[in-house]
Amino acid sequence: MSVAARLRDLRMKKGRSLQEVAEAIGVSKTHVWELEKGRAENPSLEMLTKLSDYFGVTIRSLVGEDLENSSDEKLVRMFRQVGDLTEADRDILDDMIQSLRRRRSDNGSQN
């Protein structure tokens, strides 16, 4: 789930309007709307902090890095297993992941 989708979901669960969120974090209603629609890319750390404080979640959860609460059990299991690896093994795994991501990106740009 994207940051935009998480923001909208959190706002709806809390029963807040765009205006209420905007006023609480000190930005315009339009800016909150743009964040929810994914039109405002790469929100600042300050913005993420304000949003996470307002909604009572961690920044990691807001940006989708909170694997402990993930519904993807396989991903959670894999993440926990990585914790048991040596630093050298983690570096190898990171290289493999980056290679796979580049390959996927390269294949996507050729289509």
LUMNU-338987 format. One record per residue: residue number from 0; residue in three letters; chain; x, y, z of N, C-alpha, C in turn. Coordinates in nm, 3 decimals. Layout:
% LUMNU-338987
+-------+-------+-------+---------+---------+---------+---------+---------+---------+---------+---------+---------+
| marro | timar | kolse |     nc1 |     nc2 |     nc3 |    cac1 |    cac2 |    cac3 |     cc1 |     cc2 |     cc3 |
+-------+-------+-------+---------+---------+---------+---------+---------+---------+---------+---------+---------+
|   NUM |   Ala |     A |       X |       Y |       Z |       X |       Y |       Z |       X |       Y |       Z |
...
+-------+-------+-------+---------+---------+---------+---------+---------+---------+---------+---------+---------+
This chain:
% LUMNU-338987
+-------+-------+-------+---------+---------+---------+---------+---------+---------+---------+---------+---------+
| marro | timar | kolse |     nc1 |     nc2 |     nc3 |    cac1 |    cac2 |    cac3 |     cc1 |     cc2 |     cc3 |
+-------+-------+-------+---------+---------+---------+---------+---------+---------+---------+---------+---------+
|     0 |   Met |     A |   0.085 |  -0.117 |   0.000 |   0.000 |   0.000 |   0.000 |   0.090 |   0.124 |   0.000 |
|     1 |   Ser |     A |   0.056 |   0.220 |  -0.079 |   0.134 |   0.344 |  -0.091 |   0.110 |   0.435 |   0.029 |
|     2 |   Val |     A |   0.198 |   0.533 |   0.044 |   0.180 |   0.634 |   0.149 |   0.046 |   0.704 |   0.129 |
|     3 |   Ala |     A |   0.015 |   0.736 |   0.005 |  -0.112 |   0.803 |  -0.026 |  -0.231 |   0.721 |   0.024 |
|     4 |   Ala |     A |  -0.231 |   0.593 |  -0.006 |  -0.342 |   0.506 |   0.035 |  -0.347 |   0.492 |   0.187 |
|     5 |   Arg |     A |  -0.231 |   0.484 |   0.251 |  -0.228 |   0.474 |   0.397 |  -0.285 |   0.600 |   0.462 |
|     6 |   Leu |     A |  -0.246 |   0.715 |   0.407 |  -0.297 |   0.842 |   0.462 |  -0.449 |   0.847 |   0.453 |
|     7 |   Arg |     A |  -0.500 |   0.815 |   0.337 |  -0.646 |   0.819 |   0.320 |  -0.713 |   0.720 |   0.414 |
|     8 |   Asp |     A |  -0.658 |   0.601 |   0.424 |  -0.714 |   0.498 |   0.512 |  -0.713 |   0.545 |   0.658 |
|     9 |   Leu |     A |  -0.601 |   0.601 |   0.701 |  -0.592 |   0.651 |   0.839 |  -0.693 |   0.764 |   0.864 |
|    10 |   Arg |     A |  -0.704 |   0.853 |   0.768 |  -0.798 |   0.965 |   0.784 |  -0.941 |   0.915 |   0.792 |
|    11 |   Met |     A |  -0.975 |   0.821 |   0.705 |  -1.112 |   0.768 |   0.705 |  -1.141 |   0.692 |   0.834 |
|    12 |   Lys |     A |  -1.045 |   0.612 |   0.880 |  -1.065 |   0.536 |   1.005 |  -1.084 |   0.629 |   1.123 |
|    13 |   Lys |     A |  -1.018 |   0.743 |   1.119 |  -1.027 |   0.840 |   1.229 |  -1.150 |   0.930 |   1.213 |
|    14 |   Gly |     A |  -1.215 |   0.921 |   1.096 |  -1.335 |   1.000 |   1.071 |  -1.307 |   1.148 |   1.059 |
|    15 |   Arg |     A |  -1.194 |   1.183 |   1.000 |  -1.155 |   1.323 |   0.987 |  -1.169 |   1.370 |   0.843 |
|    16 |   Ser |     A |  -1.199 |   1.497 |   0.828 |  -1.206 |   1.556 |   0.695 |  -1.066 |   1.600 |   0.652 |
|    17 |   Leu |     A |  -1.052 |   1.629 |   0.524 |  -0.925 |   1.682 |   0.474 |  -0.890 |   1.810 |   0.547 |
|    18 |   Gln |     A |  -0.991 |   1.894 |   0.570 |  -0.969 |   2.023 |   0.637 |  -0.921 |   2.003 |   0.780 |
|    19 |   Glu |     A |  -0.980 |   1.908 |   0.852 |  -0.939 |   1.883 |   0.990 |  -0.793 |   1.838 |   0.998 |
|    20 |   Val |     A |  -0.754 |   1.750 |   0.908 |  -0.615 |   1.703 |   0.906 |  -0.522 |   1.819 |   0.871 |
|    21 |   Ala |     A |  -0.561 |   1.895 |   0.771 |  -0.478 |   2.008 |   0.727 |  -0.455 |   2.107 |   0.841 |
|    22 |   Glu |     A |  -0.561 |   2.142 |   0.911 |  -0.548 |   2.238 |   1.021 |  -0.462 |   2.181 |   1.133 |
|    23 |   Ala |     A |  -0.476 |   2.053 |   1.160 |  -0.401 |   1.991 |   1.269 |  -0.251 |   1.986 |   1.242 |
|    24 |   Ile |     A |  -0.213 |   1.972 |   1.116 |  -0.070 |   1.961 |   1.085 |  -0.013 |   2.088 |   1.023 |
|    25 |   Gly |     A |  -0.097 |   2.188 |   1.003 |  -0.049 |   2.317 |   0.957 |  -0.018 |   2.328 |   0.809 |
|    26 |   Val |     A |  -0.100 |   2.264 |   0.727 |  -0.085 |   2.276 |   0.582 |  -0.222 |   2.303 |   0.521 |
|    27 |   Ser |     A |  -0.225 |   2.324 |   0.391 |  -0.354 |   2.349 |   0.325 |  -0.429 |   2.218 |   0.302 |
|    28 |   Lys |     A |  -0.559 |   2.232 |   0.289 |  -0.645 |   2.117 |   0.257 |  -0.602 |   2.058 |   0.123 |
|    29 |   Thr |     A |  -0.566 |   2.144 |   0.030 |  -0.521 |   2.098 |  -0.102 |  -0.397 |   2.011 |  -0.090 |
|    30 |   His |     A |  -0.306 |   2.049 |  -0.001 |  -0.183 |   1.972 |   0.014 |  -0.213 |   1.832 |   0.069 |
|    31 |   Val |     A |  -0.302 |   1.823 |   0.165 |  -0.340 |   1.691 |   0.218 |  -0.405 |   1.608 |   0.108 |
|    32 |   Trp |     A |  -0.491 |   1.670 |   0.029 |  -0.556 |   1.601 |  -0.083 |  -0.452 |   1.549 |  -0.181 |
|    33 |   Glu |     A |  -0.353 |   1.635 |  -0.214 |  -0.247 |   1.594 |  -0.306 |  -0.165 |   1.478 |  -0.250 |
|    34 |   Leu |     A |  -0.140 |   1.480 |  -0.120 |  -0.068 |   1.369 |  -0.056 |  -0.148 |   1.240 |  -0.069 |
|    35 |   Glu |     A |  -0.278 |   1.249 |  -0.044 |  -0.364 |   1.130 |  -0.052 |  -0.379 |   1.077 |  -0.193 |
|    36 |   Lys |     A |  -0.370 |   1.164 |  -0.290 |  -0.382 |   1.121 |  -0.429 |  -0.248 |   1.080 |  -0.489 |
|    37 |   Gly |     A |  -0.140 |   1.096 |  -0.413 |  -0.008 |   1.061 |  -0.463 |   0.049 |   1.163 |  -0.558 |
|    38 |   Arg |     A |  -0.007 |   1.281 |  -0.559 |   0.039 |   1.387 |  -0.649 |   0.152 |   1.470 |  -0.588 |
|    39 |   Ala |     A |   0.165 |   1.464 |  -0.456 |   0.275 |   1.533 |  -0.387 |   0.377 |   1.426 |  -0.352 |
|    40 |   Glu |     A |   0.476 |   1.412 |  -0.435 |   0.574 |   1.306 |  -0.416 |   0.678 |   1.344 |  -0.312 |
|    41 |   Asn |     A |   0.732 |   1.243 |  -0.245 |   0.839 |   1.258 |  -0.147 |   0.810 |   1.365 |  -0.042 |
|    42 |   Pro |     A |   0.710 |   1.341 |   0.042 |   0.685 |   1.438 |   0.149 |   0.807 |   1.448 |   0.240 |
|    43 |   Ser |     A |   0.828 |   1.565 |   0.296 |   0.945 |   1.588 |   0.381 |   0.934 |   1.506 |   0.510 |
|    44 |   Leu |     A |   1.047 |   1.489 |   0.575 |   1.049 |   1.418 |   0.703 |   0.963 |   1.494 |   0.804 |
|    45 |   Glu |     A |   0.967 |   1.626 |   0.798 |   0.885 |   1.707 |   0.889 |   0.736 |   1.678 |   0.866 |
|    46 |   Met |     A |   0.696 |   1.667 |   0.740 |   0.557 |   1.638 |   0.708 |   0.518 |   1.498 |   0.755 |
|    47 |   Leu |     A |   0.605 |   1.401 |   0.729 |   0.578 |   1.264 |   0.773 |   0.568 |   1.256 |   0.925 |
|    48 |   Thr |     A |   0.653 |   1.332 |   0.994 |   0.649 |   1.334 |   1.140 |   0.517 |   1.391 |   1.190 |
|    49 |   Lys |     A |   0.473 |   1.501 |   1.131 |   0.347 |   1.562 |   1.171 |   0.230 |   1.466 |   1.147 |
|    50 |   Leu |     A |   0.230 |   1.402 |   1.030 |   0.122 |   1.309 |   0.998 |   0.124 |   1.188 |   1.090 |
|    51 |   Ser |     A |   0.241 |   1.133 |   1.115 |   0.249 |   1.015 |   1.202 |   0.208 |   1.050 |   1.345 |
|    52 |   Asp |     A |   0.248 |   1.168 |   1.392 |   0.205 |   1.211 |   1.526 |   0.054 |   1.230 |   1.532 |
|    53 |   Tyr |     A |  -0.001 |   1.292 |   1.430 |  -0.145 |   1.317 |   1.427 |  -0.226 |   1.187 |   1.427 |
|    54 |   Phe |     A |  -0.182 |   1.091 |   1.347 |  -0.257 |   0.966 |   1.336 |  -0.215 |   0.862 |   1.439 |
|    55 |   Gly |     A |  -0.110 |   0.890 |   1.516 |  -0.068 |   0.797 |   1.621 |  -0.004 |   0.671 |   1.568 |
|    56 |   Val |     A |   0.072 |   0.686 |   1.460 |   0.143 |   0.572 |   1.402 |   0.290 |   0.609 |   1.388 |
|    57 |   Thr |     A |   0.374 |   0.511 |   1.363 |   0.515 |   0.539 |   1.340 |   0.534 |   0.585 |   1.196 |
|    58 |   Ile |     A |   0.642 |   0.656 |   1.173 |   0.676 |   0.696 |   1.036 |   0.698 |   0.572 |   0.952 |
|    59 |   Arg |     A |   0.763 |   0.471 |   1.010 |   0.786 |   0.346 |   0.937 |   0.655 |   0.285 |   0.890 |
|    60 |   Ser |     A |   0.556 |   0.287 |   0.976 |   0.425 |   0.233 |   0.938 |   0.362 |   0.318 |   0.828 |
|    61 |   Leu |     A |   0.375 |   0.448 |   0.840 |   0.318 |   0.539 |   0.742 |   0.377 |   0.518 |   0.603 |
|    62 |   Val |     A |   0.506 |   0.491 |   0.596 |   0.570 |   0.473 |   0.465 |   0.576 |   0.326 |   0.422 |
|    63 |   Gly |     A |   0.516 |   0.238 |   0.501 |   0.505 |   0.099 |   0.461 |   0.622 |   0.012 |   0.498 |
|    64 |   Glu |     A |   0.698 |   0.052 |   0.598 |   0.812 |  -0.029 |   0.640 |   0.789 |  -0.098 |   0.773 |
|    65 |   Asp |     A |   0.667 |  -0.098 |   0.820 |   0.634 |  -0.161 |   0.948 |   0.592 |  -0.305 |   0.922 |
|    66 |   Leu |     A |   0.689 |  -0.390 |   0.908 |   0.660 |  -0.529 |   0.872 |   0.595 |  -0.608 |   0.985 |
|    67 |   Glu |     A |   0.614 |  -0.565 |   1.107 |   0.554 |  -0.637 |   1.219 |   0.402 |  -0.641 |   1.210 |
|    68 |   Asn |     A |   0.344 |  -0.539 |   1.148 |   0.198 |  -0.533 |   1.136 |   0.151 |  -0.567 |   0.995 |
|    69 |   Ser |     A |   0.240 |  -0.626 |   0.916 |   0.207 |  -0.659 |   0.779 |   0.113 |  -0.780 |   0.773 |
|    70 |   Ser |     A |   0.026 |  -0.780 |   0.674 |  -0.061 |  -0.894 |   0.653 |   0.008 |  -0.999 |   0.564 |
|    71 |   Asp |     A |   0.125 |  -0.967 |   0.512 |   0.200 |  -1.060 |   0.428 |   0.294 |  -1.142 |   0.518 |
|    72 |   Glu |     A |   0.244 |  -1.256 |   0.563 |   0.319 |  -1.337 |   0.659 |   0.451 |  -1.386 |   0.604 |
|    73 |   Lys |     A |   0.456 |  -1.415 |   0.476 |   0.582 |  -1.461 |   0.415 |   0.688 |  -1.352 |   0.424 |
|    74 |   Leu |     A |   0.648 |  -1.230 |   0.396 |   0.741 |  -1.118 |   0.403 |   0.790 |  -1.096 |   0.547 |
|    75 |   Val |     A |   0.701 |  -1.106 |   0.644 |   0.740 |  -1.091 |   0.785 |   0.838 |  -1.201 |   0.823 |
|    76 |   Arg |     A |   0.810 |  -1.325 |   0.782 |   0.899 |  -1.437 |   0.813 |   1.037 |  -1.415 |   0.753 |
|    77 |   Met |     A |   1.040 |  -1.371 |   0.627 |   1.168 |  -1.347 |   0.560 |   1.245 |  -1.236 |   0.632 |
|    78 |   Phe |     A |   1.177 |  -1.131 |   0.671 |   1.241 |  -1.020 |   0.740 |   1.302 |  -1.066 |   0.871 |
|    79 |   Arg |     A |   1.229 |  -1.146 |   0.946 |   1.281 |  -1.197 |   1.073 |   1.404 |  -1.285 |   1.051 |
|    80 |   Gln |     A |   1.403 |  -1.364 |   0.946 |   1.516 |  -1.451 |   0.918 |   1.641 |  -1.371 |   0.883 |
|    81 |   Val |     A |   1.624 |  -1.260 |   0.819 |   1.738 |  -1.175 |   0.783 |   1.809 |  -1.129 |   0.910 |
|    82 |   Gly |     A |   1.735 |  -1.110 |   1.017 |   1.795 |  -1.068 |   1.143 |   1.895 |  -1.168 |   1.199 |
|    83 |   Asp |     A |   1.884 |  -1.293 |   1.158 |   1.976 |  -1.397 |   1.206 |   2.104 |  -1.407 |   1.124 |
|    84 |   Leu |     A |   2.110 |  -1.334 |   1.013 |   2.226 |  -1.342 |   0.925 |   2.340 |  -1.253 |   0.974 |
|    85 |   Thr |     A |   2.459 |  -1.287 |   0.931 |   2.575 |  -1.202 |   0.962 |   2.566 |  -1.074 |   0.878 |
|    86 |   Glu |     A |   2.643 |  -0.975 |   0.915 |   2.644 |  -0.849 |   0.840 |   2.687 |  -0.873 |   0.695 |
|    87 |   Ala |     A |   2.785 |  -0.961 |   0.676 |   2.832 |  -0.992 |   0.540 |   2.721 |  -1.058 |   0.458 |
|    88 |   Asp |     A |   2.647 |  -1.149 |   0.521 |   2.535 |  -1.214 |   0.450 |   2.424 |  -1.114 |   0.418 |
|    89 |   Arg |     A |   2.400 |  -1.020 |   0.508 |   2.299 |  -0.917 |   0.482 |   2.341 |  -0.830 |   0.363 |
|    90 |   Asp |     A |   2.470 |  -0.801 |   0.354 |   2.520 |  -0.723 |   0.241 |   2.499 |  -0.797 |   0.110 |
|    91 |   Ile |     A |   2.524 |  -0.927 |   0.111 |   2.503 |  -1.009 |  -0.008 |   2.354 |  -1.010 |  -0.046 |
|    92 |   Leu |     A |   2.270 |  -1.028 |   0.053 |   2.126 |  -1.029 |   0.028 |   2.079 |  -0.894 |  -0.026 |
|    93 |   Asp |     A |   2.131 |  -0.786 |   0.029 |   2.096 |  -0.653 |  -0.019 |   2.138 |  -0.636 |  -0.165 |
|    94 |   Asp |     A |   2.258 |  -0.682 |  -0.199 |   2.304 |  -0.676 |  -0.338 |   2.211 |  -0.754 |  -0.431 |
|    95 |   Met |     A |   2.167 |  -0.872 |  -0.385 |   2.078 |  -0.954 |  -0.465 |   1.944 |  -0.883 |  -0.488 |
|    96 |   Ile |     A |   1.891 |  -0.824 |  -0.383 |   1.763 |  -0.753 |  -0.395 |   1.776 |  -0.636 |  -0.490 |
|    97 |   Gln |     A |   1.884 |  -0.560 |  -0.476 |   1.903 |  -0.444 |  -0.565 |   1.918 |  -0.489 |  -0.710 |
|    98 |   Ser |     A |   1.986 |  -0.601 |  -0.732 |   2.001 |  -0.655 |  -0.867 |   1.866 |  -0.695 |  -0.925 |
|    99 |   Leu |     A |   1.783 |  -0.760 |  -0.846 |   1.650 |  -0.799 |  -0.892 |   1.564 |  -0.677 |  -0.923 |
|   100 |   Arg |     A |   1.574 |  -0.575 |  -0.839 |   1.497 |  -0.452 |  -0.862 |   1.542 |  -0.382 |  -0.990 |
|   101 |   Arg |     A |   1.673 |  -0.377 |  -1.013 |   1.724 |  -0.315 |  -1.136 |   1.677 |  -0.393 |  -1.258 |
|   102 |   Arg |     A |   1.684 |  -0.525 |  -1.249 |   1.641 |  -0.608 |  -1.361 |   1.492 |  -0.586 |  -1.390 |
|   103 |   Arg |     A |   1.413 |  -0.579 |  -1.285 |   1.269 |  -0.554 |  -1.304 |   1.247 |  -0.417 |  -1.365 |
|   104 |   Ser |     A |   1.320 |  -0.318 |  -1.317 |   1.309 |  -0.183 |  -1.370 |   1.351 |  -0.178 |  -1.516 |
|   105 |   Asp |     A |   1.463 |  -0.244 |  -1.550 |   1.511 |  -0.246 |  -1.687 |   1.410 |  -0.315 |  -1.780 |
|   106 |   Asn |     A |   1.353 |  -0.424 |  -1.735 |   1.253 |  -0.496 |  -1.815 |   1.129 |  -0.412 |  -1.834 |
|   107 |   Gly |     A |   1.090 |  -0.337 |  -1.732 |   0.972 |  -0.253 |  -1.741 |   0.990 |  -0.139 |  -1.838 |
|   108 |   Ser |     A |   1.113 |  -0.088 |  -1.847 |   1.137 |   0.025 |  -1.937 |   1.150 |  -0.019 |  -2.083 |
|   109 |   Gln |     A |   1.168 |  -0.149 |  -2.105 |   1.180 |  -0.200 |  -2.240 |   1.045 |  -0.237 |  -2.300 |
|   110 |   Asn |     A |   0.943 |  -0.248 |  -2.216 |   0.809 |  -0.286 |  -2.264 |   0.738 |  -0.172 |  -2.327 |
+-------+-------+-------+---------+---------+---------+---------+---------+---------+---------+---------+---------+
